Amino acid sequence: MTHNDDTTDDDAAATGAQYAADELDTTHVSKVDGGTVALAFSGGLDTTVCVPLLEDLYGYDEVVGVTVDVGQPDAEFVEAEETAAALDLEHYVVDATEEFADLCFDSVTANATYQGYPLGTALARPVIAEAIADVAGDVGADAVAHGCTGKGNDQLRFEAVWRDTDMAVVAPVRELGLTREFEQAYAAKLGLPVEGGNEGDWSVDTNLWSRSVEGKDLEDPAFVPGEEIYDWTTEPGQVTEPTLVQIGFADGQPTGVSVLEGAESVVETAAEAVTDAADAGEAKTAVGTGKPVAVIEFLNALAGAYGVGRTDMMEDRMLGLKVRENYEHPAATVLHAAHEALEGLVLTKDERDFKATVDDEWSQKAYEGLVHSPLSQALDGFLDVVSEKTEGTATVKLAAGQARVVGRDSEHAVYSESAASFDTSTVDGIEQADATGVAKYHGFQDRLANSATSETEDEESTETTVTADD
């Protein structure tokens, strides 16, 4: 373990263990006599301090760190690997990017949003939890652990997966009531490799689909953040030439993206953002053929250059807390807009109305981290069937912070141009005058109800009128 130069490993460990024992309430700690625990490990302050706490206060012989790749920046993996090495921690990195991208595309089919923003972090957590559980099983771990607090949603999303295993679940930050101040002091006493526990001004969570920013001044709902909180999106208006992209769909899922016209330099830069491509040509092929990871990376860079996909909101968490959140989600914004526009063309009104209810339920379960619940699976069944007709293209214009659908096309369109046109006298053979009877009946019951209410009010008014003779 890395430590201060004027101490030994044993001295630092003893000092840290004693400090933890003196400062913390261990009432909720379930002490064990050895064994292995698999820890969701990022290399940040929270999960780094969890390593010695799991050993010293909980009694585990071995802590195994697991980092799951769902599209985070490379710097985060470097930090995790360097910190794990400094802690002499057995460390695994699991690539779940493609699995996560597939779930993101599923969320497009369900138009999955929560209180107005496209779900991102909520979708990633079950994927991460399942990958950690798999590693834990492979190494014969007795328990799994996370560094979540008792105030957020992620503790619930992780544990919904883990409590379906035979392994114990450990949550040191929650169970010990850790504060950032304690973690910094504890890290300093042990000489932990967390740069004094200073992780920057904001708490940032990034994955392939979205980037969230919270904490510090952002906790004040009235605080107006500057451009420095954004990383994926530039200030709207910086790129002045619009770009038109066409999104293909089949069975409600994106099948490819093509650029029809626009800012060539911005498009080329977006192609360079596709990580699993040797050159721009290979990147464009991957994007054009609908490789989920490539499509998301490309649209994040392209739409982000136009400032598309920013959300600043007050979010209601599962535990009842209301928090200020800032999100970036350029690709999600574009794909959601395109998909909803195409649905508007191919689905009947009844289908659209009912699907909106299904989408809301799917989104709620996804927000809770319960994408594999019985209800979610039943909803998937409906989505699979209703989306069979969601095939075609939607054209999206990117400009000045907006992703605006400007065209859609499908052979399954529930649309007749001749019937809807103002330039034809009939509705595909139905005379316009035939609508007169419908118009007479339309609102008939409401008129009856209003008339009855009016007559009742008139009678009551007459009964209560007092004249001078009375």
C-alpha positions in Angstrom: 0.0 0.0 0.0 1.3 3.5 -0.8 2.0 5.6 2.3 3.7 8.7 3.6 7.5 8.4 3.5 7.9 8.9 7.3 5.8 5.8 8.1 5.9 2.1 7.5 3.1 0.1 6.0 2.2 -1.4 9.3 2.3 1.9 11.1 0.1 3.6 8.5 -2.4 0.7 8.6 -2.5 0.7 12.4 -3.0 4.4 12.5 -5.7 4.3 9.9 -7.5 1.4 11.5 -7.5 3.1 14.9 -8.6 6.4 13.4 -11.5 4.6 11.7 -12.4 2.7 14.8 -12.4 5.9 16.9 -14.3 8.1 14.5 -16.9 5.8 13.0 -20.1 4.2 14.3 -19.7 0.5 13.4 -23.2 -0.4 14.6 -24.3 -1.5 11.1 -21.0 -3.3 10.2 -21.4 -7.1 9.8 -18.0 -8.4 10.9 -16.7 -11.5 9.1 -13.8 -13.8 9.8 -11.9 -13.6 6.5 -13.1 -14.3 3.0 -13.1 -12.4 -0.3 -15.2 -9.4 -1.3 -15.5 -8.0 -4.8 -15.6 -4.2 -4.8 -17.0 -2.0 -7.6 -13.8 0.0 -8.0 -13.3 3.3 -9.8 -10.0 4.4 -8.2 -11.8 7.5 -6.8 -11.9 8.6 -3.2 -15.0 6.6 -2.1 -14.0 3.2 -3.5 -10.3 3.7 -2.6 -11.0 4.2 1.1 -13.4 1.2 1.0 -10.5 -1.1 0.4 -8.8 -0.8 3.8 -12.1 -0.4 5.6 -13.3 -3.7 4.2 -10.2 -5.3 5.5 -9.8 -3.5 8.9 -13.4 -3.0 10.0 -15.2 -5.7 8.2 -12.6 -8.5 8.5 -12.2 -9.6 4.8 -8.9 -11.2 4.0 -9.0 -10.1 0.4 -10.5 -7.3 -1.6 -10.8 -7.7 -5.3 -11.4 -4.5 -7.4 -13.7 -4.7 -10.5 -14.0 -1.8 -13.0 -16.6 -2.2 -15.7 -16.2 -0.4 -19.0 -19.5 1.2 -20.2 -17.8 3.9 -22.2 -16.0 6.0 -19.6 -13.0 8.2 -20.6 -9.7 6.4 -20.8 -8.3 8.5 -18.0 -10.7 6.8 -15.6 -9.3 3.4 -16.4 -5.7 4.7 -16.0 -6.7 6.1 -12.6 -8.3 2.9 -11.5 -5.4 0.7 -12.6 -2.8 3.0 -11.1 -4.7 3.2 -7.8 -5.2 -0.5 -7.7 -1.5 -1.1 -8.3 -0.6 1.3 -5.5 -3.0 -0.5 -3.2 -1.6 -3.9 -4.3 -5.2 -4.7 -5.1 -6.1 -7.6 -7.4 -8.0 -5.7 -10.2 -10.2 -6.8 -13.1 -11.4 -4.6 -15.9 -14.5 -5.9 -17.8 -15.6 -4.5 -21.1 -19.4 -4.3 -21.2 -19.6 -1.4 -23.7 -21.4 -3.3 -26.4 -23.9 -4.8 -24.0 -24.6 -1.3 -22.6 -24.9 0.1 -26.1 -27.5 -2.5 -26.9 -29.5 -1.5 -23.8 -29.3 2.1 -24.9 -30.8 1.2 -28.2 -33.6 -0.7 -26.4 -34.2 2.5 -24.5 -34.7 4.4 -27.7 -37.4 1.8 -28.7 -39.1 2.6 -25.4 -38.6 6.4 -25.7 -37.1 6.0 -22.2 -36.9 9.3 -20.4 -37.3 10.3 -16.7 -38.8 13.7 -15.9 -37.7 14.9 -19.3 -34.2 13.6 -19.9 -33.0 10.5 -21.6 -32.0 7.8 -19.1 -28.3 7.1 -19.0 -26.7 6.4 -15.6 -29.7 4.3 -14.6 -29.3 2.1 -17.6 -25.6 1.6 -16.9 -25.8 0.4 -13.3 -27.5 -3.0 -13.9 -24.9 -3.7 -16.6 -22.1 -2.9 -14.3 -23.6 -4.8 -11.4 -24.1 -7.9 -13.4 -20.5 -7.8 -14.7 -19.2 -7.4 -11.1 -21.4 -10.3 -9.9 -19.9 -12.5 -12.7 -16.3 -11.7 -11.6 -17.2 -12.2 -8.0 -18.5 -15.6 -8.9 -15.4 -16.5 -10.9 -13.1 -15.6 -8.0 -15.2 -17.3 -5.4 -16.1 -14.2 -3.5 -18.2 -14.3 -0.4 -19.5 -10.8 -0.9 -19.9 -7.9 -3.2 -19.4 -4.2 -2.2 -20.0 -0.7 -3.6 -19.0 2.8 -2.5 -22.5 4.4 -2.9 -23.9 6.7 -0.2 -27.3 6.1 1.4 -28.8 9.1 -0.3 -28.7 8.2 -3.9 -30.2 5.8 -6.4 -27.2 3.8 -7.4 -27.1 1.7 -4.1 -30.6 0.4 -5.0 -29.7 -0.3 -8.6 -26.6 -2.3 -7.7 -28.2 -4.2 -4.9 -31.3 -5.1 -7.0 -28.9 -7.3 -9.0 -26.7 -8.5 -6.3 -29.4 -9.5 -3.8 -30.5 -12.1 -6.4 -27.2 -14.0 -5.8 -26.0 -16.0 -2.8 -23.3 -13.4 -1.9 -23.5 -10.9 0.9 -23.9 -7.2 0.0 -21.6 -4.7 1.8 -22.0 -0.9 1.5 -19.2 0.7 3.7 -20.0 4.4 2.8 -23.6 3.9 3.7 -23.2 1.6 6.7 -20.5 3.7 8.2 -22.1 7.1 7.4 -18.9 8.3 5.7 -18.5 12.0 4.9 -16.1 13.5 2.4 -14.2 15.1 5.3 -13.7 11.8 7.0 -12.6 10.1 3.8 -10.0 12.8 3.1 -8.6 12.6 6.6 -8.6 8.8 6.5 -6.9 8.7 3.1 -4.2 11.1 4.4 -3.5 9.0 7.5 -3.1 5.9 5.4 -1.3 7.7 2.6 -3.8 6.4 0.1 -3.2 7.4 -3.5 -6.1 9.8 -4.0 -4.3 13.1 -4.2 -5.5 14.3 -0.8 -9.0 13.2 -1.6 -9.6 16.2 -3.9 -11.6 15.0 -6.9 -12.4 18.4 -8.4 -15.2 20.9 -8.1 -17.9 18.6 -9.6 -19.1 15.0 -9.1 -19.1 13.7 -12.7 -20.4 10.3 -13.9 -19.7 9.4 -17.6 -20.7 6.5 -19.8 -21.2 6.0 -23.5 -24.7 7.4 -23.5 -24.7 10.3 -21.0 -22.6 12.5 -18.7 -24.0 13.8 -15.4 -22.6 16.7 -13.3 -23.6 17.5 -9.8 -22.3 18.8 -6.5 -20.7 21.9 -5.1 -22.3 25.1 -6.3 -24.7 23.1 -8.5 -26.5 22.0 -5.3 -27.9 25.5 -5.2 -30.9 25.4 -7.6 -30.5 29.2 -8.3 -26.8 28.9 -9.3 -26.2 29.6 -12.9 -23.3 27.3 -14.1 -20.7 28.4 -16.6 -19.6 26.5 -19.7 -16.9 24.8 -17.7 -19.3 22.1 -16.4 -19.8 20.9 -20.0 -17.4 18.5 -21.8 -19.4 16.8 -24.5 -21.3 19.8 -25.8 -20.1 23.2 -27.0 -22.1 26.4 -26.4 -24.9 26.5 -28.9 -24.2 28.7 -31.9 -20.5 28.1 -32.1 -21.0 26.0 -35.3 -23.0 28.1 -37.7 -23.5 25.7 -40.6 -26.3 23.2 -39.9 -25.9 19.5 -40.6 -28.6 17.1 -41.9 -28.4 13.5 -40.8 -30.7 10.7 -41.7 -31.3 7.9 -39.1 -32.4 4.5 -40.3 -34.7 2.3 -38.2 -35.9 -1.3 -38.2 -38.0 -2.9 -35.5 -37.8 0.4 -33.6 -34.0 0.3 -33.4 -31.4 2.5 -35.1 -29.8 0.8 -38.1 -27.4 3.4 -39.3 -26.7 7.1 -39.7 -25.8 9.0 -42.9 -24.8 12.6 -43.3 -26.8 14.3 -46.1 -25.2 17.7 -45.9 -23.4 20.0 -43.5 -20.2 21.2 -41.9 -17.6 18.9 -43.3 -14.9 19.6 -40.6 -17.4 18.9 -37.9 -18.4 15.6 -39.5 -14.8 14.5 -39.9 -14.1 15.3 -36.3 -17.1 13.2 -35.3 -15.8 10.3 -37.3 -12.5 10.5 -35.4 -14.5 10.0 -32.2 -15.4 6.4 -33.2 -12.9 4.5 -31.1 -13.0 1.1 -32.7 -12.1 2.3 -36.2 -8.7 2.5 -37.9 -9.6 5.5 -40.0 -12.4 7.8 -41.0 -13.6 5.5 -43.8 -13.9 2.6 -41.4 -15.7 4.8 -38.9 -18.3 6.0 -41.4 -18.9 2.4 -42.4 -19.5 1.4 -38.8 -21.8 4.3 -38.3 -23.6 3.8 -41.6 -24.3 0.1 -40.8 -25.6 0.8 -37.4 -23.0 -0.5 -35.0 -24.4 0.7 -31.7 -21.2 1.9 -30.1 -20.0 3.6 -33.3 -23.4 5.3 -33.8 -23.5 6.7 -30.3 -19.9 7.9 -30.3 -20.4 9.6 -33.7 -23.6 11.3 -32.8 -22.3 12.4 -29.4 -19.4 14.2 -31.1 -21.5 15.5 -34.1 -24.6 16.7 -32.2 -22.4 17.8 -29.2 -20.6 20.3 -31.5 -24.0 22.0 -32.0 -24.7 22.1 -28.2 -27.4 19.5 -28.6 -28.4 17.5 -25.6 -28.1 19.6 -22.4 -30.5 19.2 -19.5 -30.5 21.3 -16.3 -33.2 20.0 -13.9 -34.5 19.3 -10.5 -34.7 15.5 -10.3 -36.8 13.4 -7.8 -34.8 10.5 -6.6 -36.2 7.2 -5.5 -35.7 7.9 -1.8 -37.7 11.1 -2.1 -34.8 13.6 -2.3 -35.0 16.4 -4.8 -31.6 17.1 -6.4 -30.2 19.5 -9.0 -28.7 17.5 -11.9 -27.0 18.6 -15.1 -26.8 16.1 -18.0 -25.2 15.9 -21.5 -26.7 13.4 -23.9 -26.3 14.5 -27.6 -26.6 11.1 -29.3 -29.6 10.1 -27.1 -31.4 13.4 -27.9 -31.0 12.9 -31.7 -32.0 9.2 -31.7 -35.0 9.8 -29.4 -36.2 12.6 -31.6 -35.8 10.6 -34.8 -37.5 7.5 -33.3 -40.5 9.4 -31.9 -41.0 11.2 -35.3 -41.0 7.9 -37.2 -43.4 6.4 -34.7 -45.7 9.3 -35.4 -45.8 8.3 -39.0 -46.3 4.5 -38.7 -48.4 4.0 -35.6 -52.1 4.6 -35.2 -53.4 7.0 -32.6 -54.5 4.2 -30.4 -51.1 2.6 -30.7 -49.3 5.8 -29.9 -51.5 6.6 -26.9 -51.1 3.1 -25.4 -47.4 3.0 -26.2 -46.9 6.2 -24.3 -48.2 4.5 -21.2 -45.9 1.5 -21.8 -43.0 3.8 -22.4 -43.6 5.5 -19.1 -43.7 2.2 -17.2 -40.6 0.9 -19.0 -38.8 4.1 -18.2 -39.8 4.0 -14.5 -38.5 0.4 -14.1 -35.3 1.3 -16.0 -34.8 4.4 -13.7 -35.1 2.0 -10.7 -32.5 -0.3 -12.3 -35.1 -3.1 -12.8 -34.8 -3.6 -16.5 -35.1 -7.4 -16.1 -38.2 -7.4 -13.8 -41.2 -9.4 -14.8 -43.1 -6.2 -15.7 -40.2 -5.0 -17.8 -40.1 -8.3 -19.7 -43.8 -8.1 -20.3 -43.5 -4.5 -21.6 -40.7 -5.7 -23.9 -43.1 -8.1 -25.4 -45.5 -5.3 -26.4 -42.6 -3.1 -27.6 -41.3 -5.9 -29.8 -44.7 -6.3 -31.5 -45.7 -2.7 -31.9 -42.2 -1.7 -33.2 -42.3 -4.2 -36.1 -43.7 -1.3 -38.2 -41.2 1.3 -37.0 -39.1 0.9 -40.0 -37.8 3.7 -42.2 -35.8 6.9 -41.9 -36.0 10.2 -40.1 -34.0 13.2 -41.1 -32.7 15.5 -38.3 -31.4 19.0 -38.7 -28.6 19.9 -36.2 -28.3 23.6 -35.5 -27.9 26.0 -32.6 -28.5 23.6 -29.8 -31.5 21.8 -31.4 -32.0 18.4 -33.1 -35.1 19.0 -35.1 -36.8 16.4 -37.2 -37.4 17.8 -40.7 -38.5 14.7 -42.6 -39.6 11.1 -42.1 -40.3 8.2 -44.5 -41.6 4.6 -44.2 -43.4 2.0 -46.3 -45.6 1.4 -43.2 -46.8 5.0 -43.0 -50.3 5.3 -41.7 -50.7 8.3 -44.0 -52.4 9.2 -47.3 -51.2 12.4 -48.9 -54.2 12.6 -51.2 -56.6 12.1 -48.3 -54.9 14.8 -46.1 -54.2 17.3 -48.9 -56.0 20.6 -49.2 -55.8 20.3 -52.9 -58.2 17.3 -53.2 -62.0 17.5 -52.7 -62.5 14.0 -51.3 -60.9 11.9 -48.6 -59.8 9.0 -50.8 -63.4 8.7 -52.1 -65.2 9.9 -49.0 -67.1 13.2 -49.5 -66.2 16.0 -47.2 -69.9 16.6 -46.7 -70.1 13.2 -45.0 -68.3 14.7 -42.0 -71.4 16.8 -41.3 -73.1 14.0 -39.4 -70.0 13.4 -37.4 -69.8 17.1 -36.6 -73.4 17.1 -35.3 -72.7 14.3 -32.9 -69.3 15.5 -31.8 -69.6 17.1 -28.4 -73.3 16.1 -28.1 -73.0 14.6 -24.7 -71.1 17.5 -23.4 -73.8 19.9 -24.6 -76.4 17.8 -22.8 -74.4 17.9 -19.6 -73.8 21.7 -19.8 -77.5 22.2 -20.5 -78.5 20.1 -17.5 -76.1 22.0 -15.2 -77.3 25.4 -16.5 -81.0 24.4 -15.8 -80.2 23.2 -12.3 -78.3 26.5 -11.5 -81.3 28.5 -12.9 -83.7 26.6 -10.6 -81.6 27.0 -7.6 -81.2 30.7 -8.3 -85.1 31.1 -8.6 -85.7 29.3 -5.3 -83.3 31.5 -3.4 -84.4 34.8 -4.8 -86.0 37.1 -2.2 -88.3 39.9 -3.3 -89.4 43.1 -1.4 -92.8 41.7 -0.8 -91.3 38.8 1.2 
